[in-house]
Amino acid sequence: MNIKEADKISPYQLLLLLITMIISTADIFLPKFVAEEAMRDSWLSVIIGTIFSIIVANIFISLGKRFPNKTLGEFSCDILGKPLGKLVGIFYIYFYLFISWAVLRELLELYVMSFNNEAPKLFYGIVAVMICMYAVSKGVKSISVVNAILLPMGMVTLIIIAIFNIPLTNINNFLPFLYEGLPPIFKGALLIQAWLLETVVILVYLPFLKDKKKIRGVTILSIILLGLTLLVGILTISVFGEITEKMVFPALYYVRVASFGDFLERLDILFAGVWISGILIKVMIFYHIALVEISNVFSLKSYKAMIIPVGILIAIMSLTTNRLSDILSFLHFIWPFFSLTASFLIPSVLLIVSVIRKKRENA
């Protein structure tokens, strides 16, 4: 695909996009899920999940570097031929759209359940989608510029909250070490990688990158930084102990208990603004990626004609999705395997076939 130089983003901007894209939602439900599996050894799950994600990331990075100027929907046709390649492209369109409406639903649930029980989901859902429509129409460059301003604010806020909660931290909640053996730790690691491997979006954003040689370093660095940030998220277990697995939004309660004396309390209101902004940016990213792939797979001149219909689809799906309990069950037990299929299984097959075809051509 042909991309104007003015529309391309720097490696630094891509790094920040990857971090926001994952951490904005990983801190919502992930501490609860990992606590349900590994509890005291959740920190080990984060480390193992991060290492595994780095290994898998090298697979789809190697695949992307073979086709630096094409998106996944384009080069899958080059590798498998048009019929199979387009099927792969359609699968990823669904993958990106699913994340878009699932994340939007998470945002609505977070806001309604935790901040305003009487808020009309329909109204806020429509407003959120309209904001995303406008951002997507401006392209990934504009989204990355806004994100470069908001993410540092969010990270500073997270660090401040972690510091304020140090007096409430009880390291004994992480003991005894390996209390239930290795299986729960690996189950927790599987959940960790389900979020970290969303970095597979680089297979669409690689053509938008100015310096493509830095793609491996940017992706691996983002996963390492995200792993460290998730370790901070696991601190909720050190504060709440076994209660963590029973909480719907443990990270929110972690923020609420943070205080500095009697004059600086209820930091969740401050954090909510940063949190909601991050979640909206994630919706924008996957919304934009889905549109890019729709235009490539179906040979459209521009994705802009699809902004409104796809936005309406995202709004409808997010507002008609099943109950929160069903969403939680899906994210906990099914999403990790869905994520592995998109980030490991299909890219591995594409890479192997690509290598074999290359060798035959050179034979």
C-alpha positions as a Markdown table, in Angstrom:
| # | Residue | x | y | z |
|---|---|---|---|---|
| 1 | Met | 0.0 | 0.0 | 0.0 |
| 2 | Asn | 1.2 | 3.5 | -0.7 |
| 3 | Ile | 1.5 | 5.7 | 2.4 |
| 4 | Lys | 2.4 | 9.4 | 2.3 |
| 5 | Glu | 5.5 | 10.3 | 4.2 |
| 6 | Ala | 3.5 | 12.9 | 6.2 |
| 7 | Asp | 1.2 | 10.0 | 7.5 |
| 8 | Lys | 4.1 | 7.9 | 8.8 |
| 9 | Ile | 5.0 | 7.6 | 12.5 |
| 10 | Ser | 8.3 | 7.4 | 14.2 |
| 11 | Pro | 9.6 | 4.3 | 16.1 |
| 12 | Tyr | 9.1 | 6.3 | 19.4 |
| 13 | Gln | 5.4 | 7.0 | 18.5 |
| 14 | Leu | 4.8 | 3.3 | 17.7 |
| 15 | Leu | 6.4 | 2.3 | 21.0 |
| 16 | Leu | 4.0 | 4.5 | 22.9 |
| 17 | Leu | 1.0 | 3.3 | 20.9 |
| 18 | Leu | 1.9 | -0.3 | 21.7 |
| 19 | Ile | 2.2 | 0.4 | 25.4 |
| 20 | Thr | -1.1 | 2.4 | 25.6 |
| 21 | Met | -2.9 | -0.2 | 23.5 |
| 22 | Ile | -2.1 | -3.0 | 26.0 |
| 23 | Ile | -1.8 | -1.4 | 29.4 |
| 24 | Ser | -5.0 | 0.6 | 29.1 |
| 25 | Thr | -7.1 | -2.6 | 29.4 |
| 26 | Ala | -4.6 | -5.1 | 30.9 |
| 27 | Asp | -4.9 | -3.3 | 34.2 |
| 28 | Ile | -8.7 | -3.6 | 34.3 |
| 29 | Phe | -9.4 | -7.3 | 34.4 |
| 30 | Leu | -6.0 | -9.0 | 34.1 |
| 31 | Pro | -5.0 | -8.8 | 37.9 |
| 32 | Lys | -8.3 | -10.5 | 38.7 |
| 33 | Phe | -7.8 | -13.3 | 36.1 |
| 34 | Val | -4.1 | -13.9 | 37.1 |
| 35 | Ala | -5.0 | -13.9 | 40.8 |
| 36 | Glu | -7.7 | -16.6 | 40.1 |
| 37 | Glu | -5.0 | -18.8 | 38.6 |
| 38 | Ala | -1.7 | -18.1 | 40.3 |
| 39 | Met | -2.5 | -15.8 | 43.3 |
| 40 | Arg | 0.7 | -15.7 | 45.4 |
| 41 | Asp | 2.9 | -16.6 | 42.3 |
| 42 | Ser | 1.2 | -14.1 | 40.0 |
| 43 | Trp | 4.5 | -12.2 | 39.7 |
| 44 | Leu | 6.1 | -15.3 | 38.2 |
| 45 | Ser | 3.2 | -15.6 | 35.7 |
| 46 | Val | 4.0 | -12.1 | 34.5 |
| 47 | Ile | 7.7 | -12.9 | 34.1 |
| 48 | Ile | 7.1 | -16.2 | 32.2 |
| 49 | Gly | 4.3 | -14.6 | 30.1 |
| 50 | Thr | 6.6 | -11.7 | 29.2 |
| 51 | Ile | 9.5 | -14.1 | 28.1 |
| 52 | Phe | 7.1 | -16.2 | 26.1 |
| 53 | Ser | 5.7 | -13.1 | 24.4 |
| 54 | Ile | 9.1 | -12.0 | 23.4 |
| 55 | Ile | 9.8 | -15.3 | 21.8 |
| 56 | Val | 6.5 | -15.3 | 19.9 |
| 57 | Ala | 7.0 | -11.7 | 18.9 |
| 58 | Asn | 10.2 | -12.5 | 17.1 |
| 59 | Ile | 8.2 | -14.9 | 14.9 |
| 60 | Phe | 5.7 | -12.3 | 13.6 |
| 61 | Ile | 8.5 | -9.6 | 13.5 |
| 62 | Ser | 10.5 | -11.9 | 11.2 |
| 63 | Leu | 7.4 | -12.4 | 9.0 |
| 64 | Gly | 6.7 | -8.6 | 8.8 |
| 65 | Lys | 10.3 | -7.8 | 7.9 |
| 66 | Arg | 10.0 | -10.0 | 4.8 |
| 67 | Phe | 7.2 | -7.7 | 3.6 |
| 68 | Pro | 8.0 | -4.3 | 5.1 |
| 69 | Asn | 5.8 | -2.3 | 2.7 |
| 70 | Lys | 2.7 | -4.5 | 2.9 |
| 71 | Thr | 0.2 | -5.1 | 5.6 |
| 72 | Leu | -0.8 | -8.6 | 6.8 |
| 73 | Gly | -3.9 | -8.6 | 4.6 |
| 74 | Glu | -1.7 | -7.9 | 1.5 |
| 75 | Phe | 1.2 | -10.3 | 2.1 |
| 76 | Ser | -1.0 | -13.2 | 3.2 |
| 77 | Cys | -2.3 | -13.2 | -0.4 |
| 78 | Asp | 1.3 | -13.2 | -1.7 |
| 79 | Ile | 2.2 | -16.2 | 0.4 |
| 80 | Leu | -1.0 | -18.3 | 0.2 |
| 81 | Gly | -2.6 | -17.1 | -2.9 |
| 82 | Lys | -5.7 | -14.8 | -3.1 |
| 83 | Pro | -8.5 | -17.2 | -2.0 |
| 84 | Leu | -6.7 | -18.4 | 1.2 |
| 85 | Gly | -4.9 | -15.1 | 1.7 |
| 86 | Lys | -8.2 | -13.2 | 1.7 |
| 87 | Leu | -9.7 | -15.6 | 4.2 |
| 88 | Val | -6.7 | -14.9 | 6.5 |
| 89 | Gly | -7.3 | -11.2 | 6.0 |
| 90 | Ile | -11.0 | -11.6 | 6.9 |
| 91 | Phe | -10.1 | -13.5 | 10.1 |
| 92 | Tyr | -7.8 | -10.6 | 11.2 |
| 93 | Ile | -10.5 | -8.0 | 10.3 |
| 94 | Tyr | -12.8 | -9.9 | 12.7 |
| 95 | Phe | -10.0 | -10.1 | 15.3 |
| 96 | Tyr | -9.4 | -6.3 | 15.2 |
| 97 | Leu | -13.1 | -5.5 | 15.2 |
| 98 | Phe | -13.8 | -7.9 | 18.1 |
| 99 | Ile | -11.1 | -6.1 | 20.2 |
| 100 | Ser | -12.6 | -2.7 | 19.2 |
| 101 | Trp | -16.1 | -3.5 | 20.4 |
| 102 | Ala | -15.0 | -5.6 | 23.4 |
| 103 | Val | -12.8 | -2.8 | 24.6 |
| 104 | Leu | -15.5 | -0.2 | 24.1 |
| 105 | Arg | -17.9 | -2.5 | 26.2 |
| 106 | Glu | -15.2 | -2.7 | 28.9 |
| 107 | Leu | -15.0 | 1.1 | 29.0 |
| 108 | Leu | -18.8 | 1.4 | 29.3 |
| 109 | Glu | -18.9 | -1.2 | 32.1 |
| 110 | Leu | -16.0 | 0.4 | 33.9 |
| 111 | Tyr | -17.7 | 3.9 | 33.8 |
| 112 | Val | -21.2 | 2.8 | 34.7 |
| 113 | Met | -20.4 | 0.3 | 37.4 |
| 114 | Ser | -17.6 | 2.2 | 39.1 |
| 115 | Phe | -18.5 | 5.9 | 38.6 |
| 116 | Asn | -22.1 | 6.5 | 37.6 |
| 117 | Asn | -24.6 | 3.7 | 37.9 |
| 118 | Glu | -27.3 | 5.7 | 36.3 |
| 119 | Ala | -25.3 | 6.6 | 33.2 |
| 120 | Pro | -27.1 | 5.6 | 29.9 |
| 121 | Lys | -24.7 | 3.2 | 28.1 |
| 122 | Leu | -26.3 | 4.0 | 24.8 |
| 123 | Phe | -25.5 | 7.7 | 25.0 |
| 124 | Tyr | -21.9 | 7.3 | 26.2 |
| 125 | Gly | -21.3 | 4.5 | 23.7 |
| 126 | Ile | -22.4 | 6.7 | 20.8 |
| 127 | Val | -20.3 | 9.6 | 22.1 |
| 128 | Ala | -17.2 | 7.4 | 22.4 |
| 129 | Val | -17.6 | 6.0 | 18.8 |
| 130 | Met | -18.1 | 9.5 | 17.4 |
| 131 | Ile | -14.8 | 10.6 | 19.0 |
| 132 | Cys | -13.1 | 7.5 | 17.6 |
| 133 | Met | -14.6 | 8.2 | 14.1 |
| 134 | Tyr | -13.1 | 11.6 | 14.1 |
| 135 | Ala | -9.7 | 10.4 | 15.3 |
| 136 | Val | -9.6 | 7.6 | 12.8 |
| 137 | Ser | -10.5 | 10.0 | 9.9 |
| 138 | Lys | -7.3 | 11.9 | 10.8 |
| 139 | Gly | -5.1 | 8.8 | 10.6 |
| 140 | Val | -2.7 | 7.0 | 12.9 |
| 141 | Lys | -0.3 | 10.0 | 12.9 |
| 142 | Ser | -2.8 | 12.2 | 14.7 |
| 143 | Ile | -3.7 | 9.4 | 17.1 |
| 144 | Ser | 0.0 | 8.9 | 17.9 |
| 145 | Val | 0.6 | 12.6 | 18.6 |
| 146 | Val | -2.3 | 12.7 | 21.1 |
| 147 | Asn | -1.1 | 9.5 | 22.7 |
| 148 | Ala | 2.4 | 10.8 | 23.1 |
| 149 | Ile | 1.0 | 13.5 | 25.3 |
| 150 | Leu | -1.4 | 11.4 | 27.4 |
| 151 | Leu | 0.7 | 8.2 | 28.0 |
| 152 | Pro | 3.5 | 9.9 | 30.0 |
| 153 | Met | 0.8 | 11.5 | 32.2 |
| 154 | Gly | -0.8 | 8.1 | 32.8 |
| 155 | Met | 2.5 | 6.4 | 33.6 |
| 156 | Val | 3.5 | 9.2 | 36.1 |
| 157 | Thr | 0.0 | 8.8 | 37.7 |
| 158 | Leu | 0.5 | 5.0 | 38.0 |
| 159 | Ile | 3.9 | 5.4 | 39.6 |
| 160 | Ile | 2.6 | 8.0 | 42.1 |
| 161 | Ile | -0.3 | 5.7 | 43.1 |
| 162 | Ala | 2.1 | 2.7 | 43.6 |
| 163 | Ile | 4.3 | 4.9 | 45.8 |
| 164 | Phe | 1.3 | 6.0 | 47.9 |
| 165 | Asn | 0.2 | 2.4 | 48.4 |
| 166 | Ile | 3.6 | 1.2 | 49.7 |
| 167 | Pro | 2.4 | 1.4 | 53.3 |
| 168 | Leu | -0.5 | -1.0 | 52.4 |
| 169 | Thr | 1.7 | -3.5 | 50.7 |
| 170 | Asn | 2.1 | -6.9 | 52.4 |
| 171 | Ile | 4.7 | -9.1 | 50.8 |
| 172 | Asn | 3.4 | -12.0 | 52.8 |
| 173 | Asn | 0.5 | -12.2 | 50.3 |
| 174 | Phe | 3.1 | -13.5 | 47.8 |
| 175 | Leu | 4.2 | -16.3 | 50.1 |
| 176 | Pro | 4.7 | -19.2 | 50.3 |
| 177 | Phe | 6.7 | -19.5 | 47.1 |
| 178 | Leu | 5.4 | -22.0 | 44.5 |
| 179 | Tyr | 2.6 | -22.9 | 47.0 |
| 180 | Glu | 0.4 | -24.7 | 44.4 |
| 181 | Gly | 3.2 | -25.8 | 42.0 |
| 182 | Leu | 3.9 | -24.8 | 38.4 |
| 183 | Pro | 0.6 | -25.4 | 36.5 |
| 184 | Pro | -1.2 | -22.4 | 38.0 |
| 185 | Ile | 1.8 | -20.2 | 37.2 |
| 186 | Phe | 1.7 | -21.3 | 33.5 |
| 187 | Lys | -2.1 | -20.7 | 33.4 |
| 188 | Gly | -1.5 | -17.2 | 34.6 |
| 189 | Ala | 1.3 | -16.7 | 32.1 |
| 190 | Leu | -1.1 | -17.8 | 29.3 |
| 191 | Leu | -3.4 | -14.9 | 30.3 |
| 192 | Ile | -0.5 | -12.4 | 30.4 |
| 193 | Gln | 0.6 | -13.3 | 26.9 |
| 194 | Ala | -3.0 | -12.9 | 25.6 |
| 195 | Trp | -2.6 | -9.2 | 26.2 |
| 196 | Leu | 1.1 | -8.7 | 25.4 |
| 197 | Leu | 0.8 | -10.5 | 22.0 |
| 198 | Glu | -1.7 | -7.9 | 20.8 |
| 199 | Thr | 1.6 | -6.3 | 19.6 |
| 200 | Val | 0.9 | -8.4 | 16.5 |
| 201 | Val | -0.7 | -5.2 | 15.1 |
| 202 | Ile | 2.8 | -4.3 | 13.9 |
| 203 | Leu | 2.0 | -6.5 | 10.9 |
| 204 | Val | -0.4 | -3.8 | 9.8 |
| 205 | Tyr | 1.5 | -0.7 | 11.1 |
| 206 | Leu | 5.0 | -1.7 | 9.7 |
| 207 | Pro | 4.3 | 0.1 | 6.4 |
| 208 | Phe | 3.4 | 3.2 | 8.4 |
| 209 | Leu | 6.8 | 3.2 | 10.2 |
| 210 | Lys | 9.4 | 5.7 | 9.1 |
| 211 | Asp | 12.5 | 3.6 | 10.2 |
| 212 | Lys | 11.5 | 0.0 | 9.6 |
| 213 | Lys | 14.9 | -1.4 | 10.7 |
| 214 | Lys | 13.9 | -0.5 | 14.3 |
| 215 | Ile | 10.7 | -2.6 | 14.4 |
| 216 | Arg | 12.3 | -5.5 | 16.3 |
| 217 | Gly | 13.8 | -3.2 | 18.9 |
| 218 | Val | 10.6 | -1.2 | 19.3 |
| 219 | Thr | 8.4 | -4.3 | 19.7 |
| 220 | Ile | 10.6 | -6.2 | 22.1 |
| 221 | Leu | 11.2 | -3.0 | 24.2 |
| 222 | Ser | 7.4 | -2.4 | 24.4 |
| 223 | Ile | 6.8 | -6.0 | 25.7 |
| 224 | Ile | 9.6 | -5.6 | 28.3 |
| 225 | Leu | 8.2 | -2.3 | 29.5 |
| 226 | Leu | 4.7 | -3.7 | 29.6 |
| 227 | Gly | 5.9 | -6.7 | 31.6 |
| 228 | Leu | 7.4 | -4.3 | 34.2 |
| 229 | Thr | 4.2 | -2.3 | 34.3 |
| 230 | Leu | 2.1 | -5.4 | 34.7 |
| 231 | Leu | 4.3 | -6.3 | 37.7 |
| 232 | Val | 3.2 | -3.0 | 39.2 |
| 233 | Gly | -0.4 | -4.1 | 38.5 |
| 234 | Ile | 0.1 | -7.3 | 40.3 |
| 235 | Leu | 0.8 | -5.2 | 43.4 |
| 236 | Thr | -3.0 | -5.2 | 43.9 |
| 237 | Ile | -2.5 | -8.8 | 45.2 |
| 238 | Ser | 0.0 | -7.5 | 47.8 |
| 239 | Val | -2.6 | -5.1 | 49.1 |
| 240 | Phe | -5.9 | -7.1 | 48.9 |
| 241 | Gly | -4.6 | -10.7 | 49.1 |
| 242 | Glu | -7.0 | -13.4 | 48.2 |
| 243 | Ile | -9.9 | -10.9 | 47.9 |
| 244 | Thr | -8.3 | -9.8 | 44.6 |
| 245 | Glu | -9.8 | -12.7 | 42.6 |
| 246 | Lys | -13.3 | -11.8 | 43.8 |
| 247 | Met | -13.0 | -8.2 | 42.7 |
| 248 | Val | -14.3 | -7.2 | 39.2 |
| 249 | Phe | -12.0 | -4.2 | 38.9 |
| 250 | Pro | -9.1 | -4.7 | 41.4 |
| 251 | Ala | -7.0 | -2.0 | 39.8 |
| 252 | Leu | -9.7 | 0.5 | 40.5 |
| 253 | Tyr | -9.9 | -0.4 | 44.2 |
| 254 | Tyr | -6.1 | -0.2 | 44.3 |
| 255 | Val | -6.3 | 3.4 | 43.1 |
| 256 | Arg | -9.1 | 4.3 | 45.5 |
| 257 | Val | -7.2 | 3.2 | 48.6 |
| 258 | Ala | -4.2 | 5.3 | 47.6 |
| 259 | Ser | -3.9 | 8.5 | 49.7 |
| 260 | Phe | -1.3 | 10.9 | 51.0 |
| 261 | Gly | -2.4 | 12.0 | 54.4 |
| 262 | Asp | -5.9 | 13.5 | 54.7 |
| 263 | Phe | -5.6 | 16.1 | 52.0 |
| 264 | Leu | -4.9 | 13.9 | 48.9 |
| 265 | Glu | -7.5 | 11.1 | 48.5 |
| 266 | Arg | -9.9 | 9.6 | 46.0 |
| 267 | Leu | -7.2 | 9.5 | 43.3 |
| 268 | Asp | -9.5 | 7.3 | 41.2 |
| 269 | Ile | -11.2 | 10.4 | 39.8 |
| 270 | Leu | -7.8 | 11.7 | 38.5 |
| 271 | Phe | -6.8 | 8.3 | 37.2 |
| 272 | Ala | -10.2 | 7.7 | 35.6 |
| 273 | Gly | -9.6 | 10.5 | 33.1 |
| 274 | Val | -6.2 | 9.1 | 32.0 |
| 275 | Trp | -7.6 | 5.5 | 32.0 |
| 276 | Ile | -10.6 | 6.4 | 29.8 |
| 277 | Ser | -8.4 | 8.3 | 27.4 |
| 278 | Gly | -6.1 | 5.3 | 27.1 |
| 279 | Ile | -9.0 | 2.9 | 26.4 |
| 280 | Leu | -10.4 | 5.2 | 23.8 |
| 281 | Ile | -7.0 | 5.3 | 22.1 |
| 282 | Lys | -7.0 | 1.5 | 22.0 |
| 283 | Val | -10.4 | 1.5 | 20.4 |
| 284 | Met | -9.1 | 4.1 | 17.8 |
| 285 | Ile | -6.0 | 1.9 | 17.1 |
| 286 | Phe | -7.9 | -1.3 | 16.4 |
| 287 | Tyr | -10.7 | 0.6 | 14.6 |
| 288 | His | -8.1 | 2.1 | 12.3 |
| 289 | Ile | -6.3 | -1.2 | 11.7 |
| 290 | Ala | -9.6 | -2.9 | 10.9 |
| 291 | Leu | -10.4 | -0.2 | 8.3 |
| 292 | Val | -6.9 | -0.4 | 6.8 |
| 293 | Glu | -7.2 | -4.2 | 6.4 |
| 294 | Ile | -10.8 | -3.9 | 5.0 |
| 295 | Ser | -9.5 | -1.6 | 2.3 |
| 296 | Asn | -6.6 | -3.9 | 1.5 |
| 297 | Val | -8.5 | -7.2 | 1.5 |
| 298 | Phe | -11.4 | -5.9 | -0.5 |
| 299 | Ser | -9.3 | -3.7 | -2.8 |
| 300 | Leu | -10.9 | -0.3 | -1.8 |
| 301 | Lys | -9.2 | 2.9 | -2.9 |
| 302 | Ser | -9.6 | 4.4 | 0.6 |
| 303 | Tyr | -10.9 | 3.2 | 4.0 |
| 304 | Lys | -12.6 | 6.6 | 4.7 |
| 305 | Ala | -15.8 | 5.5 | 3.1 |
| 306 | Met | -16.1 | 2.7 | 5.6 |
| 307 | Ile | -15.5 | 4.8 | 8.7 |
| 308 | Ile | -19.2 | 5.5 | 9.5 |
| 309 | Pro | -20.6 | 2.0 | 8.7 |
| 310 | Val | -17.8 | 0.2 | 10.7 |
| 311 | Gly | -18.2 | 2.7 | 13.5 |
| 312 | Ile | -21.9 | 1.9 | 13.7 |
| 313 | Leu | -21.1 | -1.8 | 13.7 |
| 314 | Ile | -18.7 | -1.4 | 16.6 |
| 315 | Ala | -21.2 | 0.7 | 18.6 |
| 316 | Ile | -24.0 | -1.9 | 18.0 |
| 317 | Met | -21.8 | -4.9 | 18.9 |
| 318 | Ser | -20.5 | -3.2 | 22.1 |
| 319 | Leu | -24.0 | -2.3 | 23.3 |
| 320 | Thr | -25.6 | -5.6 | 22.5 |
| 321 | Thr | -22.9 | -7.8 | 23.8 |
| 322 | Asn | -23.9 | -10.3 | 26.5 |
| 323 | Arg | -23.7 | -9.7 | 30.3 |
| 324 | Leu | -20.5 | -8.7 | 31.9 |
| 325 | Ser | -20.2 | -12.1 | 33.5 |
| 326 | Asp | -20.2 | -13.7 | 30.0 |
| 327 | Ile | -17.5 | -11.2 | 28.8 |
| 328 | Leu | -15.3 | -12.0 | 31.8 |
| 329 | Ser | -15.6 | -15.7 | 31.2 |
| 330 | Phe | -14.7 | -15.3 | 27.5 |
| 331 | Leu | -11.7 | -13.1 | 28.3 |
| 332 | His | -10.5 | -15.5 | 30.9 |
| 333 | Phe | -10.9 | -18.9 | 29.3 |
| 334 | Ile | -11.2 | -18.3 | 25.5 |
| 335 | Trp | -9.4 | -15.1 | 24.6 |
| 336 | Pro | -5.9 | -16.5 | 25.4 |
| 337 | Phe | -6.3 | -19.1 | 22.7 |
| 338 | Phe | -7.9 | -16.7 | 20.2 |
| 339 | Ser | -4.9 | -14.4 | 20.8 |
| 340 | Leu | -2.4 | -17.2 | 20.3 |
| 341 | Thr | -4.1 | -18.1 | 17.0 |
| 342 | Ala | -3.7 | -14.6 | 15.7 |
| 343 | Ser | -0.2 | -13.9 | 17.0 |
| 344 | Phe | 1.5 | -17.2 | 17.0 |
| 345 | Leu | -0.3 | -20.0 | 15.0 |
| 346 | Ile | -1.2 | -18.1 | 11.8 |
| 347 | Pro | 2.0 | -16.0 | 11.6 |
| 348 | Ser | 4.1 | -19.2 | 12.1 |
| 349 | Val | 2.4 | -20.9 | 9.2 |
| 350 | Leu | 2.8 | -17.8 | 7.0 |
| 351 | Leu | 6.5 | -17.5 | 7.9 |
| 352 | Ile | 7.1 | -21.2 | 7.2 |
| 353 | Val | 5.3 | -21.2 | 3.9 |
| 354 | Ser | 7.1 | -17.9 | 2.9 |
| 355 | Val | 10.5 | -19.4 | 3.7 |
| 356 | Ile | 9.7 | -22.6 | 1.7 |
| 357 | Arg | 8.5 | -20.7 | -1.3 |
| 358 | Lys | 11.5 | -18.4 | -1.2 |
| 359 | Lys | 13.9 | -21.4 | -1.2 |
| 360 | Arg | 12.0 | -23.0 | -4.1 |
| 361 | Glu | 12.2 | -19.8 | -6.1 |
| 362 | Asn | 15.9 | -19.6 | -5.5 |
| 363 | Ala | 16.5 | -23.3 | -6.3 |
